[in-house]
Amino acid sequence: MNTPELSTASAGEAIRVLRAHAEGHMHHLNRGVCPDEVAGHESRDADCAVCQALKALAASPAPGRTPLTDEQAADLMRSLVTAGRNSMSLAKAANDFFGIAPAGGIGGEL
């Protein structure tokens, strides 16, 4: 059920492999260090296509997204701390920071 090792997997190929795994068409090899309770959930086997797809996807940023700079992360933390513990305020602060417009809701608010 497994395919040969994943060669320099693109994010698209990694998603295809992980989808096949989720649908039951492909499985971890479980002959080395595939993730489990013994090897650990972050463990990856170099010979397992599913492990390599997980590794490739973790290494590639989400499409259209780049990691936050240190300055952006600090700004986000200040926004969230200022918003306090109110979950609606936290959600609004995060949306404002990332420039996400509210999607409907009562009066156009979250």
HELIX and SHEET records of a PDB file:
HELIX    1   1 ALA A   11  ALA A   22  1                                  12    
HELIX    2   2 ALA A   49  ALA A   59  1                                  11    
HELIX    3   3 ASP A   70  ALA A   83  1                                  14    
HELIX    4   4 SER A   87  PHE A   98  1                                  12    
HELIX    5   5 ILE A  106  GLY A  108  5                                   3    
END                                                                             
